[in-house]
Amino acid sequence: MIERLSKRALQKILGGQLREEATCVVKFYSNSCHYCQALRESYKEIADNNEGIEFYAFNIEDYPQIQKVMNFRGVPTISLIKTGNTSPKIRVIKDPEIPHKETYYTSSYIQTFIDKEKR
């Protein structure tokens, strides 16, 4: 299941306010982004196949400064955040060398990123 994050909830995660250990994957998106909309089903499938990981979606229109805060440009962007201590471990997926023409990221590219960073 994918839960939509509010600005406040995202700020809590990024600010280290969650004391419980968790691995969170966040898809940053915009309603006007065709890649973001096309990626929706693949992201849902990835979430369904990764037990023990929390999956979220965050609309950057709710907090446009998030791109600067997290140092990424544009959407879609995928981030993996490990919580459980005062400084969460935050990783942002790199842009693919050859973006997929419909979804920007392929499912396997996202899954490889998750597998590498969740350790």
DRENFITOR-462622 format. One record per residue (C-alpha): residue number from 1; residue in one letter; x, y, z. Coordinates in steps of 0.25 Angstrom, whole numbers, padded with zeros to 4 digits. Layout:
DRENFITOR-462622
+-----+---+-------+-------+-------+
|   k | r |    c1 |    c2 |    c3 |
+-----+---+-------+-------+-------+
| NUM | a |     X |     Y |     Z |
...
+-----+---+-------+-------+-------+
end
This chain:
DRENFITOR-462622
+-----+---+-------+-------+-------+
|   k | r |    c1 |    c2 |    c3 |
+-----+---+-------+-------+-------+
|   1 | m |  0000 |  0000 |  0000 |
|   2 | i |  0005 |  0014 | -0003 |
|   3 | e |  0001 |  0025 |  0006 |
|   4 | r |  0001 |  0040 |  0002 |
|   5 | l |  0010 |  0048 |  0011 |
|   6 | s |  0006 |  0062 |  0016 |
|   7 | k |  0016 |  0073 |  0017 |
|   8 | r |  0016 |  0072 |  0032 |
|   9 | a |  0018 |  0057 |  0032 |
|  10 | l |  0030 |  0058 |  0022 |
|  11 | q |  0037 |  0069 |  0030 |
|  12 | k |  0036 |  0059 |  0042 |
|  13 | i |  0042 |  0048 |  0035 |
|  14 | l |  0053 |  0057 |  0029 |
|  15 | g |  0055 |  0064 |  0043 |
|  16 | g |  0058 |  0051 |  0050 |
|  17 | q |  0046 |  0052 |  0059 |
|  18 | l |  0042 |  0037 |  0056 |
|  19 | r |  0049 |  0029 |  0067 |
|  20 | e |  0045 |  0015 |  0061 |
|  21 | e |  0054 |  0008 |  0051 |
|  22 | a |  0047 |  0008 |  0038 |
|  23 | t |  0051 |  0008 |  0023 |
|  24 | c |  0043 |  0018 |  0015 |
|  25 | v |  0042 |  0020 |  0000 |
|  26 | v |  0036 |  0033 | -0005 |
|  27 | k |  0032 |  0036 | -0019 |
|  28 | f |  0032 |  0051 | -0021 |
|  29 | y |  0022 |  0055 | -0032 |
|  30 | s |  0014 |  0066 | -0038 |
|  31 | n |  0000 |  0064 | -0044 |
|  32 | s |  0004 |  0071 | -0057 |
|  33 | c |  0016 |  0061 | -0059 |
|  34 | h |  0013 |  0051 | -0070 |
|  35 | y |  0025 |  0042 | -0065 |
|  36 | c |  0019 |  0043 | -0051 |
|  37 | q |  0006 |  0038 | -0055 |
|  38 | a |  0011 |  0027 | -0064 |
|  39 | l |  0020 |  0022 | -0053 |
|  40 | r |  0008 |  0020 | -0043 |
|  41 | e |  0005 |  0006 | -0046 |
|  42 | s |  0020 |  0001 | -0046 |
|  43 | y |  0022 |  0008 | -0033 |
|  44 | k |  0010 |  0001 | -0027 |
|  45 | e |  0015 | -0012 | -0032 |
|  46 | i |  0028 | -0010 | -0026 |
|  47 | a |  0022 | -0006 | -0013 |
|  48 | d |  0013 | -0019 | -0013 |
|  49 | n |  0026 | -0027 | -0015 |
|  50 | n |  0034 | -0021 | -0003 |
|  51 | e |  0029 | -0025 |  0010 |
|  52 | g |  0035 | -0018 |  0022 |
|  53 | i |  0037 | -0005 |  0015 |
|  54 | e |  0028 |  0007 |  0016 |
|  55 | f |  0024 |  0013 |  0002 |
|  56 | y |  0019 |  0028 |  0001 |
|  57 | a |  0016 |  0038 | -0010 |
|  58 | f |  0018 |  0053 | -0008 |
|  59 | n |  0012 |  0064 | -0017 |
|  60 | i |  0023 |  0074 | -0018 |
|  61 | e |  0012 |  0085 | -0021 |
|  62 | d |  0010 |  0083 | -0006 |
|  63 | y |  0024 |  0088 | -0002 |
|  64 | p |  0031 |  0093 | -0015 |
|  65 | q |  0044 |  0096 | -0007 |
|  66 | i |  0046 |  0081 | -0004 |
|  67 | q |  0054 |  0080 | -0017 |
|  68 | k |  0064 |  0089 | -0011 |
|  69 | v |  0063 |  0083 |  0003 |
|  70 | m |  0066 |  0069 | -0003 |
|  71 | n |  0075 |  0074 | -0014 |
|  72 | f |  0068 |  0068 | -0026 |
|  73 | r |  0063 |  0074 | -0039 |
|  74 | g |  0050 |  0070 | -0045 |
|  75 | v |  0040 |  0059 | -0043 |
|  76 | p |  0038 |  0048 | -0043 |
|  77 | t |  0049 |  0046 | -0032 |
|  78 | i |  0050 |  0034 | -0023 |
|  79 | s |  0056 |  0034 | -0009 |
|  80 | l |  0059 |  0024 |  0001 |
|  81 | i |  0060 |  0029 |  0016 |
|  82 | k |  0064 |  0020 |  0028 |
|  83 | t |  0058 |  0025 |  0041 |
|  84 | g |  0061 |  0022 |  0055 |
|  85 | n |  0071 |  0031 |  0060 |
|  86 | t |  0073 |  0046 |  0061 |
|  87 | s |  0079 |  0047 |  0047 |
|  88 | p |  0071 |  0039 |  0037 |
|  89 | k |  0079 |  0033 |  0025 |
|  90 | i |  0074 |  0039 |  0013 |
|  91 | r |  0077 |  0034 | -0001 |
|  92 | v |  0072 |  0040 | -0015 |
|  93 | i |  0072 |  0031 | -0027 |
|  94 | k |  0081 |  0036 | -0038 |
|  95 | d |  0075 |  0040 | -0052 |
|  96 | p |  0076 |  0028 | -0061 |
|  97 | e |  0086 |  0029 | -0072 |
|  98 | i |  0075 |  0026 | -0082 |
|  99 | p |  0062 |  0030 | -0077 |
| 100 | h |  0050 |  0021 | -0080 |
| 101 | k |  0042 |  0028 | -0091 |
| 102 | e |  0029 |  0027 | -0083 |
| 103 | t |  0032 |  0026 | -0068 |
| 104 | y |  0046 |  0032 | -0067 |
| 105 | y |  0050 |  0020 | -0057 |
| 106 | t |  0048 |  0006 | -0060 |
| 107 | s |  0043 | -0003 | -0049 |
| 108 | s |  0056 | -0011 | -0049 |
| 109 | y |  0064 |  0002 | -0048 |
| 110 | i |  0056 |  0006 | -0035 |
| 111 | q |  0056 | -0008 | -0029 |
| 112 | t |  0072 | -0008 | -0031 |
| 113 | f |  0073 |  0005 | -0024 |
| 114 | i |  0064 |  0000 | -0012 |
| 115 | d |  0071 | -0013 | -0011 |
| 116 | k |  0085 | -0006 | -0010 |
| 117 | e |  0080 |  0005 | -0001 |
| 118 | k |  0072 | -0003 |  0009 |
| 119 | r |  0083 | -0010 |  0015 |
+-----+---+-------+-------+-------+
end
